[in-house]
Amino acid sequence: MKLELSPGGGEWLPVCDPEVLTPGRGMAALLPDGRQAALFRDRSGRLYAIDNRDPFTGAQVLARGLIGTAAGRTFVASPLLKQRFDLETGRCLDDDEVAVAVYPVRTA
């Protein structure tokens, strides 16, 4: 089984075996166009992929962030300035004007 994500254009890109993702921790994946995706598995087993670039610093670090929940929303907190990003929508929970890209994921 492979974890696949869709970086846009309807194509699915095989990334890794989902079993290599440790619940509650992230992993970065390099996309063909040079962008990076941050991959996550939450403690219930649900998979997520968002852009790895922290929009507040420009650093590729979101995969190193801590996963948590707030008001029923699963988020990752940036390891640098601690802003929280909703893993389903990419919206910053601490600044309504900021968001990161979210990539659809599936297992195949």
NUNUPA-656396 format. One record per atom (N, C-alpha, C, CB): x negated, y negated, z. Coordinates in steps of 0.02 Angstrom, whole numbers, plus 50000, padded with zeros to 5 digits. Glycine has a CB too. Layout:
% NUNUPA-656396
<east=X	north=Y	up=Z>
...
//
This chain:
% NUNUPA-656396
<east=49957	north=50059	up=50000>
<east=50000	north=50000	up=50000>
<east=49955	north=49938	up=50000>
<east=50049	north=50000	up=50062>
<east=49975	north=49887	up=49963>
<east=49938	north=49825	up=49959>
<east=49983	north=49766	up=49977>
<east=49911	north=49815	up=49888>
<east=49953	north=49717	up=50011>
<east=49986	north=49653	up=50022>
<east=49974	north=49612	up=49960>
<east=49959	north=49617	up=50087>
<east=50027	north=49585	up=49931>
<east=50022	north=49542	up=49873>
<east=50052	north=49474	up=49889>
<east=50058	north=49573	up=49811>
<east=50024	north=49422	up=49859>
<east=50053	north=49356	up=49866>
<east=50059	north=49324	up=49798>
<east=50011	north=49311	up=49913>
<east=50105	north=49276	up=49794>
<east=50118	north=49242	up=49731>
<east=50094	north=49169	up=49738>
<east=50194	north=49245	up=49712>
<east=50035	north=49154	up=49709>
<east=50010	north=49086	up=49716>
<east=50044	north=49036	up=49669>
<east=49936	north=49086	up=49702>
<east=50092	north=49058	up=49631>
<east=50128	north=49014	up=49585>
<east=50132	north=49045	up=49516>
<east=50095	north=48946	up=49581>
<east=50182	north=49025	up=49479>
<east=50189	north=49049	up=49411>
<east=50220	north=49118	up=49405>
<east=50123	north=49049	up=49378>
<east=50245	north=49146	up=49459>
<east=50279	north=49209	up=49457>
<east=50233	north=49270	up=49457>
<east=50320	north=49211	up=49397>
<east=50168	north=49260	up=49457>
<east=50121	north=49317	up=49459>
<east=50111	north=49340	up=49531>
<east=50054	north=49297	up=49427>
<east=50099	north=49404	up=49539>
<east=50083	north=49433	up=49605>
<east=50010	north=49454	up=49606>
<east=50130	north=49493	up=49622>
<east=49975	north=49432	up=49657>
<east=49904	north=49445	up=49663>
<east=49892	north=49494	up=49721>
<east=49865	north=49380	up=49675>
<east=49863	north=49554	up=49707>
<east=49848	north=49599	up=49763>
<east=49791	north=49569	up=49805>
<east=49828	north=49670	up=49736>
<east=49800	north=49570	up=49871>
<east=49752	north=49537	up=49915>
<east=49715	north=49586	up=49959>
<east=49787	north=49485	up=49958>
<east=49752	north=49627	up=49997>
<east=49720	north=49673	up=50043>
<east=49771	north=49725	up=50067>
<east=49690	north=49635	up=50104>
<east=49746	north=49775	up=50101>
<east=49790	north=49822	up=50135>
<east=49819	north=49786	up=50195>
<east=49751	north=49888	up=50157>
<east=49885	north=49784	up=50204>
<east=49913	north=49746	up=50260>
<east=49890	north=49772	up=50328>
<east=49989	north=49749	up=50257>
<east=49866	north=49833	up=50332>
<east=49844	north=49862	up=50395>
<east=49780	north=49829	up=50421>
<east=49833	north=49936	up=50388>
<east=49743	north=49794	up=50378>
<east=49682	north=49760	up=50401>
<east=49698	north=49696	up=50439>
<east=49636	north=49745	up=50342>
<east=49760	north=49672	up=50434>
<east=49780	north=49611	up=50471>
<east=49797	north=49630	up=50542>
<east=49840	north=49576	up=50436>
<east=49762	north=49600	up=50589>
<east=49775	north=49611	up=50660>
<east=49833	north=49567	up=50681>
<east=49712	north=49596	up=50703>
<east=49885	north=49596	up=50713>
<east=49941	north=49554	up=50736>
<east=49917	north=49496	up=50780>
<east=49991	north=49597	up=50775>
<east=49941	north=49436	up=50765>
<east=49924	north=49377	up=50803>
<east=49861	north=49342	up=50780>
<east=49917	north=49395	up=50873>
<east=49826	north=49369	up=50729>
<east=49765	north=49338	up=50704>
<east=49770	north=49330	up=50629>
<east=49703	north=49381	up=50723>
<east=49731	north=49286	up=50601>
<east=49733	north=49273	up=50529>
<east=49671	north=49297	up=50493>
<east=49742	north=49200	up=50518>
<east=49676	north=49295	up=50426>
<east=49621	north=49312	up=50382>
<east=49627	north=49268	up=50320>
<east=49621	north=49388	up=50363>
<east=49571	north=49244	up=50295>
<east=49572	north=49202	up=50235>
<east=49561	north=49245	up=50173>
<east=49518	north=49148	up=50239>
<east=49592	north=49224	up=50118>
<east=49584	north=49256	up=50053>
<east=49572	north=49203	up=50000>
<east=49646	north=49300	up=50035>
<east=49523	north=49214	up=49958>
<east=49508	north=49168	up=49903>
<east=49554	north=49183	up=49844>
<east=49434	north=49173	up=49882>
<east=49587	north=49132	up=49819>
<east=49632	north=49139	up=49762>
<east=49593	north=49125	up=49697>
<east=49692	north=49091	up=49768>
<east=49617	north=49150	up=49640>
<east=49580	north=49143	up=49576>
<east=49565	north=49070	up=49557>
<east=49618	north=49175	up=49521>
<east=49607	north=49023	up=49578>
<east=49596	north=48953	up=49559>
<east=49551	north=48916	up=49609>
<east=49662	north=48918	up=49553>
<east=49522	north=48952	up=49657>
<east=49477	north=48920	up=49706>
<east=49509	north=48900	up=49771>
<east=49446	north=48860	up=49675>
<east=49576	north=48900	up=49773>
<east=49610	north=48886	up=49836>
<east=49601	north=48945	up=49883>
<east=49685	north=48871	up=49825>
<east=49617	north=48933	up=49947>
<east=49615	north=48987	up=49996>
<east=49684	north=48994	up=50027>
<east=49562	north=48974	up=50049>
<east=49702	north=49056	up=50041>
<east=49764	north=49070	up=50077>
<east=49746	north=49098	up=50146>
<east=49810	north=49121	up=50038>
<east=49786	north=49080	up=50195>
<east=49779	north=49107	up=50263>
<east=49833	north=49160	up=50270>
<east=49784	north=49051	up=50318>
<east=49814	north=49221	up=50284>
<east=49860	north=49278	up=50290>
<east=49870	north=49294	up=50363>
<east=49835	north=49340	up=50251>
<east=49932	north=49310	up=50382>
<east=49948	north=49325	up=50452>
<east=49997	north=49383	up=50457>
<east=49977	north=49264	up=50487>
<east=49992	north=49420	up=50510>
<east=50042	north=49470	up=50530>
<east=50061	north=49452	up=50601>
<east=50014	north=49546	up=50524>
<east=50126	north=49441	up=50613>
<east=50146	north=49425	up=50681>
<east=50154	north=49490	up=50721>
<east=50213	north=49384	up=50682>
<east=50169	north=49484	up=50785>
<east=50172	north=49543	up=50828>
<east=50230	north=49591	up=50810>
<east=50178	north=49521	up=50899>
<east=50279	north=49566	up=50773>
<east=50334	north=49609	up=50751>
<east=50318	north=49643	up=50685>
<east=50399	north=49569	up=50745>
<east=50261	north=49626	up=50654>
<east=50240	north=49656	up=50591>
<east=50255	north=49615	up=50529>
<east=50272	north=49722	up=50584>
<east=50289	north=49558	up=50537>
<east=50306	north=49516	up=50479>
<east=50243	north=49483	up=50451>
<east=50358	north=49463	up=50499>
<east=50239	north=49480	up=50385>
<east=50181	north=49452	up=50350>
<east=50195	north=49382	up=50324>
<east=50160	north=49498	up=50293>
<east=50143	north=49340	up=50326>
<east=50148	north=49271	up=50303>
<east=50085	north=49252	up=50265>
<east=50160	north=49222	up=50363>
<east=50092	north=49203	up=50219>
<east=50034	north=49174	up=50185>
<east=50047	north=49100	up=50175>
<east=50020	north=49210	up=50116>
<east=50000	north=49059	up=50199>
<east=50003	north=48986	up=50190>
<east=49936	north=48963	up=50164>
<east=50023	north=48949	up=50257>
<east=49933	north=48900	up=50143>
<east=49869	north=48871	up=50122>
<east=49822	north=48870	up=50182>
<east=49879	north=48800	up=50093>
<east=49759	north=48884	up=50172>
<east=49710	north=48887	up=50226>
<east=49682	north=48818	up=50244>
<east=49653	north=48933	up=50208>
<east=49695	north=48768	up=50203>
<east=49667	north=48701	up=50213>
<east=49708	north=48661	up=50264>
<east=49664	north=48663	up=50146>
<east=49674	north=48639	up=50317>
<east=49705	north=48596	up=50367>
<east=49712	north=48526	up=50336>
<east=49663	north=48594	up=50434>
<east=49774	north=48502	up=50325>
<east=49782	north=48437	up=50291>
<east=49757	north=48378	up=50333>
<east=49854	north=48427	up=50274>
<east=49747	north=48386	up=50397>
<east=49724	north=48331	up=50438>
<east=49648	north=48323	up=50436>
<east=49746	north=48342	up=50510>
<east=49611	north=48377	up=50422>
<east=49538	north=48373	up=50421>
<east=49508	north=48391	up=50353>
<east=49509	north=48418	up=50474>
<east=49546	north=48427	up=50312>
<east=49520	north=48451	up=50248>
<east=49480	north=48516	up=50254>
<east=49477	north=48398	up=50217>
<east=49471	north=48541	up=50314>
<east=49432	north=48602	up=50324>
<east=49475	north=48664	up=50311>
<east=49404	north=48604	up=50396>
<east=49444	north=48716	up=50285>
<east=49478	north=48780	up=50271>
<east=49477	north=48823	up=50334>
<east=49443	north=48817	up=50210>
<east=49522	north=48809	up=50381>
<east=49518	north=48841	up=50447>
<east=49583	north=48870	up=50474>
<east=49492	north=48792	up=50495>
<east=49639	north=48862	up=50440>
<east=49703	north=48883	up=50470>
<east=49705	north=48958	up=50485>
<east=49760	north=48864	up=50424>
<east=49668	north=48998	up=50447>
<east=49666	north=49070	up=50460>
<east=49636	north=49086	up=50528>
<east=49627	north=49106	up=50405>
<east=49598	north=49039	up=50556>
<east=49567	north=49048	up=50621>
<east=49610	north=49024	up=50679>
<east=49500	north=49012	up=50623>
<east=49669	north=48997	up=50662>
<east=49713	north=48969	up=50713>
<east=49749	north=49022	up=50754>
<east=49764	north=48925	up=50682>
<east=49780	north=49000	up=50807>
<east=49818	north=49044	up=50851>
<east=49891	north=49044	up=50831>
<east=49811	north=49022	up=50925>
<east=49922	north=49103	up=50831>
<east=49993	north=49110	up=50815>
<east=50033	north=49104	up=50880>
<east=50007	north=49177	up=50779>
<east=50090	north=49070	up=50875>
<east=50136	north=49064	up=50931>
<east=50207	north=49055	up=50905>
<east=50116	north=49006	up=50977>
<east=50252	north=49042	up=50951>
<east=50321	north=49026	up=50932>
<east=50344	north=48965	up=50971>
<east=50368	north=49087	up=50946>
<east=50387	north=48927	up=50940>
<east=50418	north=48868	up=50971>
<east=50488	north=48862	up=50942>
<east=50376	north=48803	up=50959>
<east=50538	north=48860	up=50985>
<east=50607	north=48854	up=50964>
<east=50625	north=48908	up=50913>
<east=50621	north=48784	up=50936>
<east=50599	north=48968	up=50922>
<east=50614	north=49023	up=50878>
<east=50576	north=49023	up=50812>
<east=50685	north=49022	up=50863>
<east=50530	north=48977	up=50803>
<east=50491	north=48972	up=50741>
<east=50420	north=48998	up=50754>
<east=50489	north=48898	up=50715>
<east=50396	north=49041	up=50709>
<east=50327	north=49066	up=50714>
<east=50282	north=49015	up=50681>
<east=50320	north=49137	up=50681>
<east=50228	north=48997	up=50715>
<east=50182	north=48946	up=50689>
<east=50110	north=48968	up=50699>
<east=50195	north=48879	up=50724>
<east=50065	north=48934	up=50664>
<east=49993	north=48939	up=50677>
<east=49970	north=48869	up=50698>
<east=49953	north=48965	up=50615>
<east=49930	north=48867	up=50751>
<east=49902	north=48804	up=50774>
<east=49831	north=48798	up=50746>
<east=49901	north=48800	up=50852>
<east=49817	north=48742	up=50713>
<east=49751	north=48730	up=50685>
<east=49699	north=48734	up=50741>
<east=49748	north=48662	up=50649>
<east=49642	north=48767	up=50728>
<east=49591	north=48771	up=50780>
<east=49554	north=48705	up=50791>
<east=49541	north=48825	up=50762>
<east=49564	north=48656	up=50747>
<east=49528	north=48593	up=50755>
<east=49567	north=48542	up=50796>
<east=49512	north=48564	up=50688>
<east=49622	north=48518	up=50770>
<east=49660	north=48466	up=50804>
<east=49725	north=48491	up=50835>
<east=49676	north=48410	up=50756>
<east=49738	north=48556	up=50829>
<east=49794	north=48591	up=50861>
<east=49863	north=48576	up=50833>
<east=49794	north=48574	up=50932>
<east=49869	north=48544	up=50774>
<east=49935	north=48536	up=50744>
<east=49962	north=48605	up=50728>
<east=49932	north=48490	up=50680>
<east=50028	north=48613	up=50736>
<east=50061	north=48677	up=50725>
<east=50097	north=48677	up=50658>
<east=50109	north=48693	up=50782>
<east=50088	north=48731	up=50619>
<east=50120	north=48737	up=50553>
<east=50165	north=48798	up=50553>
<east=50066	north=48743	up=50497>
<east=50229	north=48786	up=50536>
<east=50279	north=48839	up=50531>
<east=50257	north=48888	up=50476>
<east=50350	north=48810	up=50516>
<east=50252	north=48952	up=50493>
<east=50228	north=49001	up=50444>
<east=50279	north=49018	up=50390>
<east=50207	north=49064	up=50479>
<east=50343	north=49002	up=50401>
<east=50394	north=49014	up=50349>
<east=50400	north=48956	up=50301>
<east=50461	north=49027	up=50381>
<east=50395	north=48895	up=50326>
<east=50407	north=48836	up=50284>
<east=50345	north=48795	up=50268>
<east=50457	north=48792	up=50317>
<east=50292	north=48804	up=50308>
<east=50231	north=48764	up=50300>
<east=50235	north=48696	up=50333>
<east=50216	north=48755	up=50228>
<east=50294	north=48677	up=50358>
<east=50304	north=48611	up=50388>
<east=50264	north=48604	up=50453>
<east=50379	north=48599	up=50402>
<east=50233	north=48547	up=50462>
<east=50197	north=48533	up=50523>
<east=50249	north=48517	up=50578>
<east=50147	north=48474	up=50514>
<east=50246	north=48553	up=50632>
<east=50294	north=48543	up=50687>
<east=50279	north=48481	up=50727>
<east=50296	north=48603	up=50732>
<east=50220	north=48451	up=50716>
<east=50199	north=48392	up=50754>
<east=50199	north=48328	up=50713>
<east=50129	north=48404	up=50781>
<east=50212	north=48333	up=50649>
<east=50214	north=48275	up=50605>
<east=50259	north=48292	up=50545>
<east=50142	north=48253	up=50581>
<east=50320	north=48267	up=50544>
<east=50370	north=48284	up=50493>
<east=50349	north=48267	up=50422>
<east=50435	north=48251	up=50508>
<east=50299	north=48225	up=50413>
<east=50279	north=48203	up=50347>
<east=50224	north=48247	up=50316>
<east=50255	north=48132	up=50350>
<east=50203	north=48298	up=50353>
<east=50147	north=48340	up=50330>
<east=50170	north=48413	up=50325>
<east=50086	north=48334	up=50379>
<east=50146	north=48447	up=50273>
<east=50160	north=48518	up=50264>
<east=50103	north=48550	up=50225>
<east=50229	north=48528	up=50228>
<east=50098	north=48615	up=50229>
<east=50051	north=48653	up=50189>
<east=50091	north=48699	up=50143>
<east=50002	north=48695	up=50233>
<east=50059	north=48721	up=50089>
<east=50093	north=48767	up=50042>
<east=50106	north=48834	up=50076>
<east=50050	north=48777	up=49977>
<east=50162	north=48865	up=50058>
<east=50179	north=48932	up=50081>
<east=50182	north=48977	up=50019>
<east=50249	north=48932	up=50120>
<east=50153	north=49036	up=50025>
<east=50152	north=49083	up=49970>
<east=50197	north=49142	up=49986>
<east=50080	north=49107	up=49956>
<east=50241	north=49161	up=49939>
<east=50282	north=49221	up=49950>
<east=50236	north=49282	up=49955>
<east=50332	north=49231	up=49891>
<east=50254	north=49329	up=49999>
<east=50215	north=49390	up=50008>
<east=50260	north=49451	up=50002>
<east=50179	north=49390	up=50077>
<east=50230	north=49507	up=49982>
<east=50266	north=49570	up=49979>
<east=50215	north=49626	up=49987>
<east=50308	north=49577	up=49912>
<east=50239	north=49685	up=50001>
<east=50196	north=49745	up=50000>
<east=50218	north=49788	up=49942>
<east=50200	north=49784	up=50067>
<east=50170	north=49816	up=49907>
<east=50186	north=49857	up=49849>
<east=50141	north=49918	up=49848>
<east=50177	north=49817	up=49784>
//
